[in-house]
Amino acid sequence: MDPTRLILVGGFLGAGKTSLLMSAAELLKKRGIPVGLVTNDQAEGLVDTAFLEENGNTVAEVSGSCFCCNFPGFLDAVKSVANRIGGGVTLAEPVGSCTDLSMTILQPLKDKYSDVAHTAPLTVLGDPKRLRRNIRDRKIGGNYISSCQFDEADIILISKIDLLSEEELDQLIRDTGDAWPDAKVMAVSTKENRGVAEWLDAVLNETEAGRNKAEVDYDIYAAGEASYGWLNADFTFGDTPFDYQQAAERLLGILAETFDGKNLEVGHVKFLLDSGRREWIGNLTGTKETAMLRKTEHETEGRKLIVNARVETGPFELQNIVLKAVAEAFADAEITGTQIRTLIPGRPDPTYRYERIV
């Protein structure tokens, strides 16, 4: 079996990485190219993994740490996916608050594991709001991390361009190129299916990967990660009937209004509500104006809710907010089981950290 083509897509929380990889996977399937995905989180119970698997994708999850701090686990996940699809293309999405991927992932892959994976250019996805903020300044916290992500990118991919006019997009492309001249700048809208094929062609065909090194101060990096509380929660429902659509709408609205009212910066909040015949995917990546709910229809296990939240507050406050919102939104439902995991990410401790480009 030939090595898999590994496409690593970084970018800060809420940039739209999962939507991009889902669109890319569908396009690869249409081209007849075998494809699998590797997801990543600091804790078990990812909305993304559940949704991708239930929609027929080959998926492996690395949980409990980021890719760079558990390189053996990451490598095993890549091998697992590659073996199941027979080589093909593996799309991998690291934790959104992770940076230094060029030196901790791509360099060791190129140096030691080229028999496992051929690396594509490192893509870093940036939504317009955060990109503009990073172009203006670099601050402690999430801004510092996302700036380092852009510093190491081979390709900076501007996401959510359906929110921009053509003039605004042209200006942002120019400003991004000026700020990071060593990166190729591209643009995409998964909502309108613009630019996905062009980006995919670039990462499939270009051979140089990990060409840039970010100068990362791990003290500032660790402080930036620790400023966000993380929550993964699972709820199961009994047989008592209730209106799933209405509950999903209520939950998204309550969470959006609560975070707005408390002036808490949202990295991302995602939930998957499963009735057995339909799924509702809720997404919140900032203020309530960013809230989005979409529905799919297919046979699933049913009667469950998975919530992932990354918000700039303490984990205990985050837990209280989510539990209160779920109780209110699902007042008509019989909740039969609850599992909650909260944490503050620890200091990054990469398995490998190269000092030079291989």
C-alpha positions as CSV (number, residue, x, y, z in Angstrom):
1,M,0.0,0.0,0.0
2,D,1.3,3.5,-0.9
3,P,1.6,6.1,1.8
4,T,-1.5,8.1,2.4
5,R,-1.7,11.7,1.3
6,L,-2.0,13.6,4.6
7,I,-3.8,16.9,4.5
8,L,-3.5,18.7,7.9
9,V,-5.8,21.7,8.4
10,G,-5.2,24.0,11.4
11,G,-6.9,27.2,12.4
12,F,-8.4,28.6,15.6
13,L,-11.6,27.5,17.2
14,G,-14.6,28.4,15.0
15,A,-12.7,28.9,11.8
16,G,-14.8,26.3,10.0
17,K,-12.3,23.4,9.7
18,T,-14.8,20.6,10.1
19,S,-17.1,22.1,7.5
20,L,-14.2,22.4,5.1
21,L,-13.0,18.8,5.7
22,M,-16.6,17.5,5.2
23,S,-16.9,19.3,1.9
24,A,-13.4,18.1,0.8
25,A,-14.3,14.5,1.7
26,E,-17.4,14.6,-0.3
27,L,-15.6,16.0,-3.3
28,L,-12.8,13.4,-3.0
29,K,-15.5,10.6,-3.0
30,K,-17.0,12.1,-6.1
31,R,-13.6,11.9,-7.8
32,G,-13.3,8.3,-6.8
33,I,-10.5,8.9,-4.3
34,P,-10.6,6.9,-1.0
35,V,-10.7,9.3,1.9
36,G,-10.7,9.1,5.7
37,L,-10.5,11.7,8.5
38,V,-8.7,12.1,11.9
39,T,-10.3,14.3,14.5
40,N,-8.7,15.6,17.7
41,D,-9.8,16.9,21.1
42,Q,-8.6,17.3,24.6
43,A,-11.4,15.1,25.8
44,E,-13.6,12.3,24.5
45,G,-17.1,12.8,23.0
46,L,-16.7,14.9,19.9
47,V,-19.7,16.2,17.9
48,D,-17.5,16.1,14.8
49,T,-16.6,12.4,15.1
50,A,-20.1,11.3,15.8
51,F,-21.5,13.3,12.8
52,L,-18.8,12.2,10.4
53,E,-19.2,8.6,11.3
54,E,-23.0,8.7,11.1
55,N,-22.7,10.1,7.6
56,G,-20.7,7.2,6.4
57,N,-17.1,8.5,6.7
58,T,-14.0,6.5,7.9
59,V,-12.9,8.3,11.0
60,A,-10.3,7.9,13.8
61,E,-10.3,10.1,16.9
62,V,-7.3,11.2,19.0
63,S,-8.7,12.3,22.3
64,G,-7.2,13.4,25.6
65,S,-4.5,15.5,24.1
66,C,-3.5,17.4,20.9
67,F,-1.8,15.7,18.0
68,C,1.6,17.2,18.9
69,C,1.5,16.1,22.5
70,N,0.5,12.5,21.5
71,F,2.4,12.0,18.3
72,P,2.3,8.1,18.6
73,G,-1.5,8.3,19.0
74,F,-1.8,10.6,16.0
75,L,0.4,8.3,13.9
76,D,-1.6,5.2,14.9
77,A,-4.8,7.1,13.9
78,V,-3.4,8.0,10.5
79,K,-2.3,4.4,10.0
80,S,-5.7,3.1,11.1
81,V,-7.5,5.3,8.6
82,A,-5.0,4.6,5.8
83,N,-5.3,0.9,6.3
84,R,-9.1,1.0,6.2
85,I,-9.2,3.1,3.0
86,G,-6.2,1.5,1.3
87,G,-3.9,4.6,1.3
88,G,-5.9,7.3,-0.4
89,V,-6.2,10.7,1.3
90,T,-6.3,11.4,5.0
91,L,-7.8,14.7,6.2
92,A,-6.7,15.6,9.8
93,E,-8.0,18.4,12.0
94,P,-6.0,19.3,15.1
95,V,-7.4,21.0,18.2
96,G,-8.3,24.6,17.3
97,S,-6.1,26.1,20.0
98,C,-3.0,24.1,18.8
99,T,-0.1,25.7,17.0
100,D,3.6,24.9,16.2
101,L,2.3,22.1,13.9
102,S,5.0,22.6,11.4
103,M,7.8,21.7,13.8
104,T,5.9,19.1,15.9
105,I,4.0,17.2,13.3
106,L,5.1,17.9,9.7
107,Q,8.9,17.9,10.3
108,P,8.9,14.5,12.1
109,L,6.6,13.1,9.5
110,K,8.9,14.2,6.7
111,D,12.0,13.1,8.6
112,K,10.9,9.7,10.1
113,Y,7.6,8.5,8.7
114,S,7.5,9.2,4.9
115,D,6.6,5.5,4.5
116,V,3.3,6.2,6.4
117,A,2.3,9.6,4.9
118,H,3.2,12.0,2.2
119,T,2.5,15.5,3.7
120,A,0.5,18.1,1.9
121,P,1.2,21.9,2.5
122,L,0.0,23.0,5.9
123,T,-3.3,24.8,5.6
124,V,-4.4,27.2,8.3
125,L,-8.0,28.3,8.0
126,G,-8.8,31.9,9.1
127,D,-12.2,33.5,9.4
128,P,-12.3,37.1,8.3
129,K,-12.9,38.6,11.7
130,R,-10.0,36.9,13.4
131,L,-7.7,37.4,10.4
132,R,-8.3,41.2,10.5
133,R,-7.7,41.2,14.3
134,N,-4.4,39.3,13.8
135,I,-3.3,41.6,11.1
136,R,-3.8,44.6,13.4
137,D,-2.1,43.2,16.5
138,R,-0.9,40.1,18.4
139,K,-2.1,39.8,21.9
140,I,-2.0,37.3,24.7
141,G,-4.6,34.6,24.5
142,G,-6.4,33.3,21.4
143,N,-5.0,36.1,19.3
144,Y,-1.4,35.1,20.0
145,I,-2.1,31.4,19.2
146,S,-3.9,32.2,15.9
147,S,-1.1,34.6,14.9
148,C,1.4,31.8,15.4
149,Q,-0.8,29.5,13.4
150,F,-0.7,31.9,10.4
151,D,3.0,32.4,10.9
152,E,3.7,28.7,10.1
153,A,1.1,28.2,7.4
154,D,2.1,27.1,3.9
155,I,-1.5,28.1,2.8
156,I,-3.7,30.6,4.6
157,L,-7.2,29.8,3.6
158,I,-9.7,32.6,4.2
159,S,-13.0,31.0,5.3
160,K,-16.6,32.2,5.3
161,I,-16.1,34.5,2.3
162,D,-19.9,34.5,1.7
163,L,-19.9,37.1,4.5
164,L,-17.7,39.5,2.5
165,S,-18.3,41.7,-0.5
166,E,-15.9,41.2,-3.5
167,E,-14.2,44.5,-2.5
168,E,-13.8,43.4,1.1
169,L,-12.4,40.0,0.0
170,D,-9.9,41.5,-2.4
171,Q,-8.7,43.8,0.3
172,L,-8.4,41.0,2.9
173,I,-6.4,38.8,0.5
174,R,-4.0,41.7,-0.1
175,D,-3.7,42.5,3.6
176,T,-3.1,38.8,4.4
177,G,-0.5,38.5,1.8
178,D,1.3,41.5,3.0
179,A,1.2,40.3,6.6
180,W,2.4,36.7,5.8
181,P,4.3,36.9,2.5
182,D,5.7,33.4,2.8
183,A,2.2,31.8,2.7
184,K,0.0,31.2,-0.3
185,V,-3.4,33.0,0.3
186,M,-6.6,31.3,-0.9
187,A,-10.3,31.8,-0.1
188,V,-13.2,29.5,0.4
189,S,-16.9,29.3,1.3
190,T,-18.2,25.9,2.2
191,K,-21.7,27.4,2.5
192,E,-21.7,28.4,-1.2
193,N,-19.2,25.6,-2.2
194,R,-16.7,28.3,-3.6
195,G,-13.0,27.6,-3.7
196,V,-13.1,24.1,-2.2
197,A,-12.0,22.3,-5.4
198,E,-9.3,24.9,-6.0
199,W,-7.9,24.5,-2.5
200,L,-8.1,20.7,-2.7
201,D,-6.2,20.7,-6.0
202,A,-3.5,22.8,-4.4
203,V,-3.0,20.5,-1.4
204,L,-3.2,17.3,-3.5
205,N,-0.6,18.4,-6.1
206,E,1.9,20.7,-4.3
207,T,4.8,18.8,-2.9
208,E,6.4,21.2,-0.4
209,A,5.0,21.0,3.1
210,G,6.0,22.6,6.4
211,R,8.1,25.3,4.8
212,N,7.6,27.9,7.6
213,K,8.5,28.0,11.3
214,A,6.6,30.0,13.9
215,E,8.5,31.5,16.8
216,V,6.3,30.2,19.6
217,D,6.7,31.3,23.2
218,Y,5.2,28.3,25.1
219,D,4.5,30.4,28.2
220,I,2.2,32.7,26.2
221,Y,0.9,29.7,24.2
222,A,0.0,27.8,27.4
223,A,-1.7,30.9,28.9
224,G,-3.8,31.4,25.8
225,E,-5.0,27.8,25.9
226,A,-5.7,28.0,29.6
227,S,-7.9,31.0,29.1
228,Y,-10.6,28.8,27.6
229,G,-12.8,26.3,29.5
230,W,-13.6,23.1,27.6
231,L,-16.7,21.0,28.0
232,N,-17.9,17.8,26.3
233,A,-21.2,16.5,27.4
234,D,-23.5,13.6,26.5
235,F,-27.2,13.4,27.3
236,T,-29.6,10.5,26.5
237,F,-33.4,10.7,26.4
238,G,-36.1,8.2,27.3
239,D,-39.1,7.3,25.2
240,T,-41.2,10.3,26.2
241,P,-42.0,12.1,23.0
242,F,-41.0,15.8,22.5
243,D,-40.4,18.2,19.7
244,Y,-36.7,17.8,18.7
245,Q,-36.7,20.7,16.3
246,Q,-38.1,23.1,18.9
247,A,-35.7,21.9,21.5
248,A,-32.7,22.3,19.2
249,E,-33.8,25.9,18.3
250,R,-34.3,26.7,22.0
251,L,-30.9,25.3,23.0
252,L,-29.1,27.3,20.4
253,G,-30.9,30.5,21.3
254,I,-30.4,30.1,25.0
255,L,-26.7,29.4,24.7
256,A,-26.2,32.3,22.3
257,E,-28.1,34.8,24.5
258,T,-26.4,33.6,27.6
259,F,-22.8,34.0,26.3
260,D,-23.7,37.3,24.7
261,G,-25.3,38.5,28.0
262,K,-22.2,37.6,30.0
263,N,-19.9,39.0,27.3
264,L,-18.0,35.7,27.1
265,E,-15.9,35.1,24.0
266,V,-16.9,31.9,22.3
267,G,-14.3,29.8,20.6
268,H,-16.9,27.4,19.4
269,V,-20.0,25.7,20.7
270,K,-21.3,22.7,18.8
271,F,-24.1,20.2,19.5
272,L,-25.6,17.2,17.8
273,L,-29.2,16.3,18.6
274,D,-30.2,12.9,17.3
275,S,-33.9,11.6,17.2
276,G,-33.1,8.4,15.4
277,R,-34.4,9.6,12.0
278,R,-33.1,13.2,12.0
279,E,-30.1,15.0,13.3
280,W,-29.8,18.7,14.2
281,I,-26.4,20.3,14.2
282,G,-26.0,23.5,16.1
283,N,-23.1,25.8,15.7
284,L,-22.1,29.0,17.5
285,T,-18.7,30.7,16.8
286,G,-19.1,34.1,18.3
287,T,-22.0,36.3,19.1
288,K,-25.6,35.2,18.5
289,E,-25.5,36.5,15.0
290,T,-23.2,33.5,14.1
291,A,-25.6,30.9,15.4
292,M,-26.5,28.3,12.8
293,L,-28.8,25.2,12.9
294,R,-29.0,22.6,10.2
295,K,-30.9,19.3,9.9
296,T,-30.1,16.0,8.2
297,E,-32.3,13.0,7.7
298,H,-31.0,9.4,8.0
299,E,-31.3,6.3,10.3
300,T,-29.1,6.7,13.4
301,E,-29.0,5.3,17.0
302,G,-31.3,8.1,18.2
303,R,-32.4,9.9,21.3
304,K,-29.1,11.6,22.3
305,L,-27.5,15.0,22.6
306,I,-23.8,15.7,22.4
307,V,-22.5,19.2,23.3
308,N,-18.9,20.5,22.8
309,A,-18.2,24.0,24.1
310,R,-14.9,26.0,24.1
311,V,-15.5,29.4,25.8
312,E,-13.3,32.0,27.4
313,T,-14.4,31.3,31.0
314,G,-13.8,28.8,33.8
315,P,-14.9,25.2,33.2
316,F,-17.3,25.3,36.2
317,E,-19.2,28.4,35.0
318,L,-19.3,26.8,31.5
319,Q,-20.8,23.6,32.9
320,N,-23.4,25.5,34.9
321,I,-24.4,27.5,31.7
322,V,-24.7,24.4,29.6
323,L,-26.6,22.3,32.2
324,K,-29.1,25.2,32.8
325,A,-29.6,25.7,29.0
326,V,-30.2,22.0,28.4
327,A,-32.6,21.7,31.3
328,E,-34.6,24.7,30.0
329,A,-34.5,23.7,26.3
330,F,-35.4,20.1,27.0
331,A,-38.0,20.7,29.8
332,D,-40.5,18.5,27.9
333,A,-38.0,15.6,27.5
334,E,-37.0,12.8,29.8
335,I,-33.3,13.0,30.3
336,T,-32.1,9.5,31.4
337,G,-28.4,9.9,31.4
338,T,-25.8,12.7,31.6
339,Q,-22.0,12.6,31.2
340,I,-19.9,15.7,31.5
341,R,-16.2,16.3,31.1
342,T,-14.7,19.7,31.7
343,L,-11.1,20.8,31.7
344,I,-8.6,23.6,31.3
345,P,-5.9,22.4,28.8
346,G,-2.5,21.8,30.4
347,R,0.8,23.2,29.1
348,P,1.7,21.8,25.7
349,D,4.5,19.2,25.8
350,P,5.1,18.0,22.3
351,T,6.5,14.5,21.6
352,Y,8.8,16.0,19.0
353,R,9.8,19.6,18.5
354,Y,12.2,20.2,15.6
355,E,14.4,23.3,15.6
356,R,14.8,23.5,11.8
357,I,12.9,22.8,8.6
358,V,13.7,19.3,7.3
